[in-house]
């Protein structure tokens, strides 16, 4: 039996499903996380052979001790993964230090953690990206802006989510950026792209081919959600309805990055209007790659839209390098609507649940750690048509 160490199996709270899928497909699943054992859900406990509580996971030596313990007790470690953006670099460090053969090492992970380095792989895929510089000083930034014009967008070259991001519309904003940016971080500055964010999501095999794919459409830019404390809605399109140009661009990107036996979440802009450098309105333009599932409970949203179990597909990829999941069931448009506690809404949660009791799939509160990015409360529902879905979103997020 192969040993699979799963990092942070309790967060997000649905990630025990990855562990269960691996267990059901012949793996000995060993968990490492910062939550005490008695705080794990019963489902998570059942999915794990053993759990090692590592109270301070920011200290890499503590994680090494946990892996050493499992290696001594269970033998050779075949896989180690978190599927969580926050831990990807440490995952790679542990794989490298313990000679774990499956999964990207430290050097490989750099290609999808550095936003500047990603540009090289998009070019390899034949894709044109927003022009950029790595920010050194205000004079070089001004020279760049003279070429691309305001607005520009600045963010950490290696960052997670929309924290510490800046939309710079004029020289006052530029000065503010240099006064408030983290002096210990490298920032990338890009020309601003006016487009709707769409994603290409799924699981690859060992040849960087998707075993399954779907797409999410985002109604609001994540940086706007964070900076303005907005509620939000995004929705999942089933595989059969994903636009062909997005499928083609997504597949080329996976090949260029060499994405093997991984969950992926590739973000793109679909241009809202003609751009003098990037192309005509409707053109797909790369934003960034994320070689893990989309945030929060998006894997569950994917399941609701496609009537499948993407946690199983991930396990099938690891165990058999193919997809054994039934794919013939009815599909839907599934949306994730969020609300903010400080906003006043026309309809209560109970009214929503009563009116849409046949459509609602899942609801609750987001964990504190992701509320800035995603909202305080969420409600997932699925519909046969986009019109029905948008009516639902209007009912959920209508303000007083």
N, C-alpha and C positions, 0 to 999 in steps of 0.2 A: 504494500500500500504506500502510495506517495504522500509525502508530508507537504502540506501547504500552510504557511504562516500567513494569517490574515491580520493586517494592522488595523486597529480601531474598528472592530466588527460591530460596535454598538452605535457608531455615528457616521452618517445619519441613521436614525433608529431602524430603518428598513434594510440596512446592509447585512443583517443576519441572513437575509434571503440569498445573498451570494454564498455565504458559508454553507447554508443548507443545500443549495444546488451542488456545490462541490462535494459535500458529504455524500449526497445521493448518487454521485457519479464516481465513487471509489476513493476519495481523498480523505486523509487524516487531517482535519482542519484544526489548527492551533491558533488561538487568538492572543494578541497583545494590545492592551488599551489602558487608558488612564482612569477608567471607572472602576470602582470596587466591584467585586464579583456579585455581591448581593444586589447591585443596581442594574445588572444586566437583565434584559427581558428573558422570560422562560424560553422563548423561541431561540434566542441567541445562545443560551446555555445548552439547549438541546443540539444545536448545530455544531458546537465545538467539542472536540475531544478534551481539550484543556484550555484554560485561560490564565494568562500571566498579567497581573495588575502592575502596571508600570506608572507609578504616581506622577513622575516628572518625565514626560516623554520629550520635552525640549532638550533634556540632557541625553546626548547620543549614547553615552556610555551605559546608561540605564537600559536602552533598547538593545544594545549589544549583549548585555548580561541576560536579557530575556531570550534572545535567539540562542545564545550559548547553552542556556538551560534546556531549551527544547531539543537542540542538537544532541546534547549528551543523553537525554532521556529517550528520544525517538529515532535518533540516527540522522542520516543525510536529509537535508532540507532541499526539496525539489523546486518549490515556488515560494515567493514572498511578495505580497501585494496589498495595497490599501484601497485602490480605486478612488483615492481621495487626493485632490490637488495639493492640499497642505503638506502631505507626507511624501510626495513622489520622489523628491530628491533624497530624503533619508531612506526610502525604500531601496533606491538605487545604490546608496552607500552600503547598506546592509547586504544586498545581493553581491556587491563587489568584495566586501570584507570577508564574507562567508562562502565565497565561490559558489553561489547559487546560480545554476546554469540558465534558468529560464527567466526571461524578462530583461528589460534594458538596464545596462550598467550606467555608471556616473556620466561617462562621455556621451552616451546615447541620449540620456535624459536632457542634456543641455540643448539639443536641437528642438525640443518642444517646450522648454522652460524660458529660453531667451527669445523675446519677441523680435529682436533684430536678427538673430540667427535663423529664425523661421523664414525670413525673407529669402534666404538662399535656397531653401527647399521648395518654396512656392515657385521660384524662378526655374528650378529643376522640373517642376510640374508644368511649366509653360504658362504660368499665371502672373499677371501684372498686379502689383500691390501698391498701396499708398506710399508716396515718397516719404523719407524719414531721415533723421539724424539721431545719433546718441548725443545727448545734451552735455556740453562741457561748460559753456559760459554764455552770457547774454548776447555777446557780439556774434557768436556763431549761430545762435538761435535767430537773431534778427536777419542775418544773411540768408538763412534757410527760409524764413518767412517772406523775404523779398522775392523768393522764387515761387513759393506755393501760395502766398497770400494768407491773410487771416480768414477764418479761424484755423487754429491748429489744436492738436490734442496731445497732451503729455501724460505719461504713465510710467511706473517702474518697468524697466526692461524685464525684470523677473518679479512678477507680482501676481496676486490672486484676487479675482473679483474687481470691483470698481472702487475700492478704497485707494486713497492717495492718487486720484486722477484729476486732471485739470483740463477743462476746455478753455482755450485762450483766444479771446475775441479781439483784443486790442493791446496796445503797449502797457496800459495799466494792469491788465491781467497778466501780461508777461512778467512785469516787475513783481507782481504778487506771487507768481509761481516761483521765481528765484528766491524770494524771501521766505517762503513757507515749505518748499520741497525738502524732503529728508536728505540731509547732506551725506548720509552714508549709503545712499542708493544711486544706481545708475538709471537715468531716465531716457526713454525713447520719445522723440517728438515726431508726430506724423501730420501730414496734411489732413484736414478734416474731410471725412467722407459722408455725404448726405445719402444714407441708405437705410433700408429696413434690415434688421439682423435676422438671418435665417441660419439654421444649423443643419448639418448632416451628421446623424447619430447612428450608432450601431456597434457591431462586434466584428472583428476581422479574424481570418484564419492565418496560418503560418506563411502564406504567400501575399499578405497584405490585401486580400480580397475580402469585401464584406460578406459575411455569412447571412447578415440581415441588416437592413438600414431603414431609417425613418427620418423625419425632419420636424424640427420645432420652429415656429414663427413667433418672434418677440415683438410685442406691440410698443414697448418702451425701451429706450436705451438704458442699460443697467446703471451707467453713471448718473443719469437723470433721476432714476429711482432713488439712488443713495443720497445724492446731494439735495434733492427736494423732498425726500421722505414720502414718495408716492406709493399708492397701491399699484397693482399690476395685473396683467393678464398675458399669458402666452399659451400657445396651443400646439398640439402634436398632429401632424399629418400622417396617415398610415402609408406604409411602404408603396402601395400601388398608386398613390396620388402624389408622390414626390416628383417635382418637375425634372424633366430629363436633363436640363442643363446643370442643375444642382447635383444630380447623380453623377454625371460625367466629371464635373469639377471635383466633387468629393472623392471619387475613385482615384483620380490622378493625384490628388493630394496624399491619400493614404499610401500609394505606391512610392511617391517621392520621399516621404518620411520613413518608409520602411516599417509601417505599423503592423506588428505581428501578434496575433492572439490577444488582442486588447479591446476593451471598450473604448470608443472614441466619441468625441463631441467637437466637431469642426464648425467654427463660426465664420460666416460670410456676410458681406453686405450685398443686398440687391439694390442697385443704384435707383434713386427716386427721380433723378434727372440726369441729362447728359453731363459728362465730366470731360474737360479738355484733354486729360491725360489717361483716365481710367476707362473711358468708353461711353457708350450710349446708355440711356435710361433702361433699366432692366438687366444690365450686365451684372454678373456675379463677380464680386471682388473679395479676396481673402481678408479676414480680420485676424484670427488667431486659431491655433489648434489647441485642443485639450485632450490629452490621451487618457481619458477617464470618463465616467458618466457625467452628464450635466448635473448641476447642483441640486441640492434639496432632494425632493422625492420624484424627480423627473423620470427615473427608471420606471416608477409605478405608473406615471402618466403615459409613458410609451406602451406599457402593457395594456392599459385601458383602451388606447387608440387602436392597437393592432391585435387585440385578443390573443395574446401570447404571454410567455414568461421570459423576459430578456435576461433574467438572472440565470435561468437554465441555459440559454444560448451561450452566455459567457462560460459557464461550466463545460458545455459541450465543446466549445472551442479549445479550452485547455485540455480536456480529457481525450477528445477524439479528432480534433481539427476539422469538425464538420457540424452542421446544424441538424439536430434531431427533433426540433420543436415542430409540432403541427402548425401549418401556416395557412390553413384553408378556412379559418373561421371569419365571421362577419367583422368588418372593421368600422371605425368611427373617427370623428374629429373629437379629440379630447382636450379640454382646456383646464388650466390652472389659474384660478382667480384668487387674488390676495386682497386683504383689507388691513387698514391701519387702525389701531386702537384709539388713536387720538382724533380720528375723523368720524363724522356723524353720517350714518347711512340711512336711507329711506326704509330699507327692509331689514328685519332681524334675521339671524341665522335660522331660527325656527321657521320663519316664513319662507325662506329659501328652500329649506329641507322639505317643507310641506308641498310647495308648488312643484318642485323638481325631484320628488322622491324617487321617480323611476329613472332619473338621469344621473343623480349624484353618486359618485363612486367612493369618495374619500374626503375627509375634512378634519381639521384640527388646528393646532398652533405650531408655527415654525419654531425650531430651537433658537435660543437667544443668539447663538453664534452666526446665524445666517439671516436674521431679521432685517438688518440694514439693507441687504441686497434683495430680499424676497417679500418682505411684508411681515405682519404679525400673525395673521390667521390665513388659512387657505381653504379652498373648497375645489375639488376636482369633479368634473362631470363630462359625460360623453354624449354626442349627438350624431345623427345621420347626416345633417347638413350644416354648412357654415352659418347660414342664416339663423337657425335654431341656437347655435352656439353663441353667436353675438348677442342674441336676445337675452340669453342667460347671463352673459357677462354684464350687460346693461342693468339687469335686475339686481345682480349681486353688488355692483359698485356704484349704483346711483346714490348721489349725495343729497343731503337735505339743503 
